[in-house]
């Protein structure tokens, strides 16, 4: 049972991180594919600005709102559940930001993210009914499998 909880926690964490990362272009330059705004990196002699443009930072509330909107439809959440889960996930995202900036070794950081994910899952589960808990667990399992497949591809 502990293993299942860890898996669900990691999946939620990765789902949240992946969603937030996608808001920033996934680290690959967003829709432009990292190709200097689609210009293929060629200088046309028109005094092209060589300084990298700052990425537009998406507010946490907007990123979380998209995740919660998906959960709302998938789990058929009522408005009180939406509000409660939104608050939980905003707090989670803020804490993730703090953990990412924290200068600790990789294994310690992973443990902290796992603990945060487990805590977040427990808090969310408190607001779900039995049917919603089953669906939520299945959703996080699917997400975990997707993340594992992606990490295998990266390793190879």
C-alpha positions as CSV (number, residue, x, y, z in Angstrom):
1,X,0.0,0.0,0.0
2,X,2.9,2.3,0.8
3,X,4.4,1.7,-2.7
4,X,1.1,2.6,-4.3
5,X,0.9,5.8,-2.4
6,X,4.5,6.7,-3.4
7,X,3.7,6.0,-7.0
8,X,0.6,8.1,-6.9
9,X,2.5,10.9,-5.1
10,X,5.4,10.8,-7.7
11,X,2.9,10.8,-10.5
12,X,1.0,13.8,-9.2
13,X,4.3,15.6,-8.7
14,X,5.5,14.8,-12.1
15,X,2.2,15.7,-13.7
16,X,2.3,19.1,-12.0
17,X,5.9,19.7,-12.9
18,X,5.3,18.6,-16.4
19,X,2.3,20.8,-16.8
20,X,4.1,23.8,-15.4
21,X,7.2,23.0,-17.5
22,X,5.0,22.9,-20.6
23,X,3.9,26.4,-19.8
24,X,7.5,27.5,-20.2
25,X,8.0,25.8,-23.5
26,X,9.3,22.6,-22.0
27,X,12.9,23.8,-22.0
28,X,13.1,23.6,-25.8
29,X,12.2,27.1,-26.8
30,X,8.5,26.6,-26.8
31,X,6.6,26.6,-30.1
32,X,9.7,28.0,-31.9
33,X,11.6,24.9,-31.2
34,X,14.5,26.8,-29.8
35,X,15.4,28.1,-33.2
36,X,15.9,31.8,-32.4
37,X,12.3,32.7,-33.0
38,X,12.0,30.5,-36.1
39,X,14.8,32.4,-37.9
40,X,17.1,29.4,-38.2
41,X,19.8,31.3,-36.5
42,X,20.9,33.2,-39.6
43,X,21.8,36.8,-39.5
44,X,20.1,38.8,-42.2
45,X,22.4,41.8,-41.7
46,X,19.6,43.9,-40.2
47,X,21.1,44.3,-36.8
48,X,19.6,41.3,-35.2
49,X,19.5,41.5,-31.4
50,X,21.7,38.6,-30.1
51,X,20.6,38.8,-26.5
52,X,18.3,36.0,-25.4
53,X,14.7,37.1,-24.8
54,X,13.4,36.5,-21.3
55,X,10.7,33.8,-21.2
56,X,7.3,35.1,-20.3
57,X,6.6,33.7,-16.9
58,X,3.1,32.1,-16.5
59,X,1.5,32.7,-13.1
60,X,1.2,29.7,-10.9
61,X,-2.6,30.2,-10.6
62,X,-3.0,29.9,-14.4
63,X,-1.0,26.7,-14.6
64,X,-2.8,25.2,-11.6
65,X,-6.1,26.4,-13.1
66,X,-5.5,24.3,-16.2
67,X,-4.6,21.2,-14.2
68,X,-7.6,21.6,-11.9
69,X,-9.9,22.2,-14.9
70,X,-8.9,18.8,-16.3
71,X,-9.4,17.2,-12.9
72,X,-12.8,18.8,-12.6
73,X,-14.0,17.2,-15.8
74,X,-12.3,13.9,-15.2
75,X,-13.4,13.5,-11.6
76,X,-16.7,15.5,-11.9
77,X,-15.7,17.8,-9.0
78,X,-18.1,20.2,-7.5
79,X,-17.2,23.9,-6.9
80,X,-16.1,23.5,-3.3
81,X,-13.8,20.6,-4.3
82,X,-12.4,22.7,-7.1
83,X,-11.6,25.6,-4.7
84,X,-10.0,23.3,-2.1
85,X,-7.9,21.4,-4.7
86,X,-6.8,24.6,-6.4
87,X,-5.6,26.0,-3.1
88,X,-3.7,22.8,-2.3
89,X,-2.1,22.7,-5.8
90,X,-1.1,26.4,-5.7
91,X,0.6,25.8,-2.3
92,X,2.3,22.7,-3.8
93,X,3.6,24.6,-6.9
94,X,5.0,27.4,-4.7
95,X,6.7,24.8,-2.5
96,X,8.1,23.0,-5.6
97,X,9.6,26.4,-6.7
98,X,11.3,26.8,-3.4
99,X,12.6,23.2,-3.5
100,X,13.9,23.6,-7.0
101,X,15.9,26.7,-6.0
102,X,17.2,25.1,-2.9
103,X,20.8,24.0,-3.2
104,X,20.8,20.3,-2.1
105,X,22.0,17.1,-3.7
106,X,19.8,15.4,-6.2
107,X,18.8,12.5,-4.1
108,X,17.8,14.7,-1.2
109,X,15.8,16.9,-3.6
110,X,14.0,13.8,-5.0
111,X,13.1,12.7,-1.4
112,X,11.7,16.2,-0.7
113,X,9.6,16.2,-3.9
114,X,8.3,12.7,-3.1
115,X,7.3,13.8,0.4
116,X,5.6,16.9,-1.0
117,X,3.8,14.8,-3.6
118,X,2.6,12.3,-1.0
119,X,1.3,15.2,1.3
120,X,-0.5,16.8,-1.6
121,X,-2.1,13.6,-2.7
122,X,-3.3,12.9,0.9
123,X,-4.8,16.4,1.1
124,X,-6.5,16.1,-2.2
125,X,-7.9,12.7,-1.4
126,X,-9.5,14.2,1.7
127,X,-11.8,16.2,-0.5
128,X,-12.8,13.3,-2.9
129,X,-15.6,10.8,-2.5
130,X,-14.9,7.0,-3.0
131,X,-15.6,7.0,-6.7
132,X,-13.5,10.1,-7.3
133,X,-10.6,8.6,-5.3
134,X,-10.6,5.5,-7.6
135,X,-10.5,7.8,-10.7
136,X,-7.9,10.0,-9.2
137,X,-5.7,7.1,-8.4
138,X,-6.1,5.7,-12.0
139,X,-5.3,9.1,-13.5
140,X,-2.1,9.5,-11.4
141,X,-1.1,5.9,-12.4
142,X,-1.5,6.7,-16.1
143,X,0.6,9.9,-15.6
144,X,3.3,7.9,-13.7
145,X,3.5,5.4,-16.6
146,X,3.9,8.2,-19.1
147,X,6.7,9.8,-17.1
148,X,8.4,6.4,-16.7
149,X,8.2,5.8,-20.4
150,X,9.6,9.3,-21.1
151,X,12.5,8.8,-18.7
152,X,13.4,5.5,-20.3
153,X,13.5,7.2,-23.7
154,X,15.8,9.9,-22.3
155,X,18.1,7.3,-20.8
156,X,18.4,5.5,-24.1
